[in-house]
């Protein structure tokens, strides 16, 4: 698909999922609500990855709260002309919370 641009070196995020869903986010000086995943790294640092595509990527990986995961940002896709491209992710569950 020519609308999908692959990144040369994917961004990789790894940690235990603390929260996922619609969350407030400051963007360009205003607060908006976006889909995000908050996770804690092995070093104990909490971080958030943002993107609508995360919902699908987590469902496909059968991963959820408490699971240790690896999230790869694999590219971007133009969804609508004039709008920001959507980030595309691939999620792998490393260790289940159960």
Secondary structure as UniProt FT lines:
FT   TURN            2..3
FT   STRAND          4..27
FT   TURN            28..29
FT   STRAND          30..40
FT   TURN            42..43
FT   STRAND          46..50
FT   HELIX           53..61
FT   TURN            65..66
FT   STRAND          68..77
FT   TURN            81..82
FT   STRAND          86..95
//
